[in-house]
Amino acid sequence: MHVVIINGSPRVQKYSNTEKIIASFAKGLSEKGASFETYAISNRKSWEMIREAYIKNEEILIALPLYVECIPGLLLEFLETLPKKDEHTRLSFLLQSGFAEGCQLRCGEEFLTKLPEYLGVRYGGCLVKGDNFGIRILDEAKQEQVTKPYQAMGELFAEGDGFFREEAKKFTGPEYFSLPMRLMLQFVFKTFAKKMFQKAAASLGCNTPLDEKIWETNSGCRE
Ligand SMILES: Cc1cc2nc3c(=O)[nH]c(=O)nc-3n(C[C@H](O)[C@H](O)[C@H](O)COP(=O)(O)O)c2cc1C
């Protein structure tokens, strides 16, 4: 099996969490004797080259982060430039995000489920997993440790069943946190995390409260 892997994050490769996840996944592919080539859409100059790889190959995997509960705008723009192909091509997805509950990636997954049909190709399933906010700020050893589970998913994918097997479905982890956990997180976000975000915003020059309802002020805009 030869897989074309496309990083669908707008973030430059060097800082992209998706990029680190792809590296681990690709290790798994290699372990099982599959080969791969990788691309990233963050640099528009490479789009022509990526399109060519998409046209020439039959096993395509788009790995992408969840941005604002759905698909990054830059990826949508890139997808619009892809030509229609036929069912010899299989298109699979690896959807990852910051927050950990599986439920909040389902809207994005739903969109991706429908996409292959629009492109005329076969759907190879979608691997769904959150809890990836911090990857890029970890040191190399920790990054490897955190992304290691994706290696097993690469091995699984190389066996040819896309992401339809039970192991891939279980990989998501909890669909919802337990009630005590949700209450605890709510408390943290309303107190410590809120303070931390406000401080970070202030360091970037923002002096208005982050939860300000600008539509309730007269002008809706401040100096
Ligand atoms: C603009 C933006 C919007 C985001 N929206 C969400 C979101 O709705 N839900 C979520 O769980 N994570 C969200 N995240 C977090 C990313 O999905 C997460 O950090 C991901 O690992 C980033 O991958 P990347 O570095 O390859 O872009 C968002 C990040 C950014 C920058």
The ligand as an ORCA input file, in Angstrom:
! r2SCAN-3c Opt
* xyz 0 1
  C      -8.522     28.840     15.302
  C      -8.559     27.576     16.118
  C      -9.791     26.989     16.408
  C      -9.843     25.809     17.176
  N     -11.061     25.250     17.444
  C     -11.133     24.123     18.182
  C     -12.397     23.538     18.497
  O     -13.459     24.008     18.119
  N     -12.396     22.413     19.258
  C     -11.242     21.834     19.714
  O     -11.298     20.821     20.391
  N     -10.026     22.357     19.416
  C      -9.948     23.474     18.664
  N      -8.719     24.015     18.350
  C      -7.500     23.314     18.783
  C      -6.878     22.517     17.651
  O      -7.795     21.611     17.059
  C      -5.702     21.690     18.180
  O      -4.813     22.513     18.906
  C      -4.973     20.981     17.077
  O      -4.104     20.037     17.639
  C      -4.191     21.961     16.197
  O      -3.502     21.263     15.184
  P      -2.490     22.043     14.224
  O      -1.401     22.577     15.120
  O      -1.963     21.029     13.270
  O      -3.259     23.120     13.544
  C      -8.642     25.193     17.628
  C      -7.411     25.796     17.325
  C      -7.371     26.974     16.585
  C      -6.031     27.610     16.289
*
